[in-house]
């Protein structure tokens, strides 16, 4: 790829971000996420992968764009044990997607509690560096898949091909996992999950009955604490939650109000019944 072509792509990125009122690096990450989703989808169609889904913050951003908090890593669920997942990912990435190519870097990190390995993936566009994305490669589990049409802006304006829709862990399963993570014995560093639950409720997208059904299953499978959980926010999270709430424009910013709203939502989930 010629230097001029790279420069034009960078200029297009800057122009589209400016016109759409987006952070330029956030738009760059969205493009990287969707290019990686594209190569995973190609691997499914070619029989290299049995299936996959996106989860975590990237699935939230695809659904709600700037209504969700920004994330820098990409959570992917694949079948099999960790070594097998790594081999599948490497085989999938070798296919490439349109003018995007991918390369696994060596600095992997095992996250044993989550049965996940974090691997940096170098994303290139026409053989020139575009971005490096940390891919968290975890198991698929028993969650269901939803096909999501990304809500993010600027993709068509960039003129880059994308495969749509994207396979994501269902929103109910994802919220159930977040509720489990932020209320359990290994909840250190999970303040963001509290705010994610509050944000989805604010957007009117939290189906209490479906989340309750999914949560009962998740809490039973993981067996670390019981459902419904205690809706307590750790004092050490107060500053982080307040900063995230202010950054995202959430209407409640003081920790006491956030705690009370979280308690009400957990109560609504636990008390919900199928329609």
N, C-alpha and C positions, 0 to 999 in steps of 0.2 A: 504494500500500500504506500502510495507516495506521501511525502510530508504534507503536501497541499491537501490531499484527501483527508488526512488526519486532522489538519487544521480546520477544514470545512466542517467535519463532524463535531469538533469541539465548539466551533462557532454556532452551529445549529443547536447544540446543547445549551449554550449560554443564552441564545435568543429565545428558545422555547421556554426555558426556565423563567426568563424575564417576562415574557408575554403571559405566561400562565400564573405568575406570582408564586413560583416554586423555588425552594432552595436548590441551587444547581447540583450540589453533591447528592441531595436526596433523589433528584430525578435520575442522576447517573446510577445510583444503587438500584432504583426501580428497573431500569433497563437491564442491569446485570442480573437481577433476580428473575426477570422474565426470559432472558436469554437462557439462563440455567434451567428454568422450567421447560423451555422449549426443547432443550436437548434431552431432558428426562422423558418428555412426552414422545420424542422421536425414538428413544430407546424402548419404550413400551410398545410402540407400533412395530419396531423391528424385532421384538421378541427377546431383547436383552434384559429388560426389567419386567417382572410380573405386575408391578404397580408401584406407585409412590403417592405421597401427598405432602403438601407444604403445611406447616403448622407454625406456632409461635408468632412472634411479632410480624414476620413477613406476611403471613396469612391475614393478619389484622389490617395491615397496610393495603393489601390488595383489595380487601372488602371496603375499607373506609377511608383510604387515601390519607389526607392530612387530618382527618378526624381521629386517627390513631397516632400513637407515639411513634417516632422514627426508630428504626432498628438497623443495625449494621451487619447482623449475621442472618443466615438463612437456615431455618430448621426444616429438615427433610426426613420423612418417615419412609423406611424401606424394610422389606421382609428380610429375615435371616439374622444370623449372629453377626457381631461386629466385623470380623475379618471378611465374611461373605459380603456384607454391605459395602465395604471398601472396594472389593473387587468389582462389584456391580457398578458402583459409581465411576470407577476408573474406566470400565468398558463403555459406559454410557457417554462419558465426557469425550472419549476418543471419536465419537461420531461427529461432533461439532454441530452447530446450528446456524444455517445460513452463512454469514461471513464471520460468525463468532467461533472462536476455538478456545479450548480450556486446558489448563495444566494443573495437576495436583502438586502442591508444594510439600516439602518433607516435614514441616513443623506441625505434626499432628499432636493432639492432646486428648487423652482418655478422660471422660467424665463418668466414673463408674456408677455413681448413685443413679444417674439417668440412663445407664446403658447406652451411652452416646460417645462418639468420637468427633472432635472438632478438627476439620482439615481446611487449610487455606487453599482456595482455588483461584488461580490467576486467569482472569478473563481477558481475552484479546479480541480485537476487531480488525480483521484483515491483517493479521500477524503483528499488529502494533498493540502495546499495552493499553488496556482500558481501565481495569480496576482489579483489585484482589478482594475476594469475598470469603469470609469464614463460613463454611458449611458445617452445621451441626447435624451429624448423621445418626439418627436414632431409630428405634424399632417402630413398626406401624401399630402394634397393639390391636385392640378390638374396636377402635373408633371407626366411625363411618365417614365416607368421603362425600363432599359436596363440590359441584362444578361451579366455579366462581368467575364471573366476568369482572375483570379489574375495574375499580372505580377511579383509578389514578388518571390524572390528566397528562397530556403532553406526548403520549405514545404515538398517535397517528401523525402528529406534527413533526416528530423526529424522523419519520419516513423509514423506520426500521420494522422488519416483519416480526410479528409475535404470534404465538399459538394461543388461541383463546377457545373456550374458557380454561381455567387453571384448576387442577385437582388440589383441593384443600381439605384438611380435617374439618369435620362439621363444626359449626359455631358452637352448638350445644356441648359437644365433646371437648372442644378447646376451653370453653369457659369452666366446665367441670374440672378439667385438669388444672386450670389456674386457681380455682377455689381450693383444690386439694393442696397445691404447692404453697400457697401463701398462708395456709392455716395449720400446716403440719410441723413435725419436729425438724424438718430440714428446710425451713422457710427462710433462712438467712439469704439476704439479697433478693427477695421476691416481692419487695414493695410495689414494683411495677405491675404485678398481677392484680393487686387491689385496685389500682387506678384503671387498668384495662377493663375490669368488671364494671366499675362505675361508669366509664365512658360508654360501653356498649349499652348499659341500661339507659343512660341519658339519650342515646340515639334511638331508643325505642326498639332495639333489636334483641333484647334479652327475653327469650321465651322461658319463663320460670319453670313450667311443667317439664319441658324438654331438658332443661339443664338439671333439674332434680333427678330425672330418670338417668341421665348420663352420670351424674355425680354419685348416685347410689352404686352404680357399677364401678366407677373409678375408685371410690373409697374402699369398696369391698376387695377389688383386685390388689390394691397397693397395701392395704391393711396396716397403715401406720397410725391412723387415728380414725375416729368414728364420724359418721354423718348423722345429723348436721354438725358442723364444726363450731367451735367457739369463734365468734367474729371479732377477735381482738387484734388491734394493730399494735405492733411493737413500738415502744417509745423511740427506739433508734431509727425508725422509718419516718418520723414526723417531718424532718427537714427535707428529705428526699421527696416525699409525697407532696409537700407544699410547693416545692420547686417545679415538679412535673405538672401539677395541677395549674399553676400559673402559666407555665410554658404552653400548655395545650388549651388554655382558655376555659378550663372547667369552672363552673359557677361556684363551687365550694373550694376554698383554698386553706382554711385553717384545719389543723389535724383533728380537732374535736368534732367538727362538722363532717369531715370525711369519715371518721370512725362511726358516727351515728348513721350516716347514709349507708355505709358498708353493712352495718348491723341490720338495717331494715331490708336491704337486698337479700342478705343471707337468710333472713327470716322468711321473706317472700318466696325464695327458692325452696326452702325446706317445707313450707306449708302449702306449696302448689300441688294441684291434682290434675291428672289428665282430663282434657275436655271431653 
